[in-house]
Amino acid sequence: MNTIYINGKYLSQKLTGVQRYAREIVYEFENNSIYKDYSFLVVCPKDAVIPLDYKHVKYVKIKGSGYYFEQFTLPKYIKKNKGKILLNLCNLAPIKFPGACTIHDLNLIDNKEFYSFLYRFVVKYITKRNIKRYDPIFTVSNFSKKRIEDYYNVKNVVVTSNGVREKEVVDIDNQKLKFDRPYFFTVGSMNKTKNLNYIIDAAKQNPEYLFVITGGAGNIYSDESLESLDNVIFTGYLGDKDINYLYSKCEAFILPSFYEGFGIPPLEAIACGCKRIILSDIEVFRECYGDYVSYCDPNNVNTIKPLLKESKIITEDERNEILSKYTWFNVSKIIFDSIKEKI
């Protein structure tokens, strides 16, 4: 039986949507019976945190980390073991080894002003060569598929979408996350495409409402910019249990991004029982979330004011439709069916 090798660099990285995509697909390979007759090996850098409870999917650590691991020690290890295919799930892949690669979006190209020259140069160099060598190229939305095909002049891009699982929401011990008034919730990072300044501006204009932001956003604002705001709370990074609780209790989940390849947090909010979702009016959100949610102009904070008071409510039937459409099993099946002939 030939082994499907998986690039395990994601297990050494901070968990964002890209790394969650990889973790969830590998979880399906581990737990879904349709994959029981196939062999999977996740090859990880020395600083990876490996799941301890996996039995079917195997893990191995080898020397190296970061780009050095990915471009040198990873392909060398697979060649030594006569591997035939390498599955890469987090944007980048070794230049000198064939297989399949997921490119989640072209954010680095479409929003180059938000990234350093050196980072752009390295990632663009690797991506251009990955595009030429890897087949198929996976991505998570038709929006990203069109951008990749147009920019790189290729036709082998397969859309997998993203997924979500039914969420178990339980009470939490952290009393600091149990607010004494209704709140609007946002999950974001320091990436400027997340447009978290929009939430700050919304808080300034709507002091009667509380806004809670989870993620690494707090330190991108000076103390002076927030000193007069008592209706914005930065929680810092939280675990899934706490985030699921906040999703379930918020008045609405807000994601005002300028740019996304898909956007998993709205799915997670819906899975946790959030019935009101407010998203920026961008093409990819319209594609993925359609008429289930409400939309605001990410360049005009005034457009969110009426939505804070009243916005689209997701019905139970609509919730079930969304959760049945976007499953990690569906994603894993698309990927597996696209590469199984290469095994």
Secondary structure, DSSP 8 states (H G I E B T S, - for coil): --EEEEE-GGGGS---HHHHHHHHHHHHHHH-GGGTTSEEEEEE-TT----SS-SSSEEEE-S--HHHIIIIIHHHHHHHTT--EEEE-SS---TTS-EEEE----HHHHTGGGS-HHHHHHHHHHHHHHHHH-SSEEESSHHHHHHHHHHHT---EEE-------------S-GGGS-SS-EEEEEE-S-GGG-THHHHHHHHH-TTSEEEEEES-GGGS-HHHHTT-SSEEEEES--HHHHHHHHHH-SEEEE--S--SS-SHHHHHHHTT---EEEE--HHHHHHHGGGSEEE-TT-GGGGHHHHHS-----HHHHHHHHHHS-HHHHHHHHHHHHGGG-
